[in-house]
């Protein structure tokens, strides 16, 4: 029994040394010249910034500024995705 306790206490808890994030760290105000298939909104939680992520077939996801006028208009006509 003492050996089991010693073995458990000898192994420290594993913790990730680095957590990778897949988010927008910067945004663009430039209108996207591609066919947008959907969007989702991203909150600002460091290192991520507030963004609207538009999805396109041609180039994939694009990080856009949520305060740009064209972004607000486009959000009204394309579907939101999860």
ABEGO torsion letter per residue (X at the ends): XAAAAAAAAABBBBBBABBBBBBBABBBABBBABBBAEBBBBBBBOABBBBBBBBBAAAEBBBBBAABAAAAAAAAABBBBX
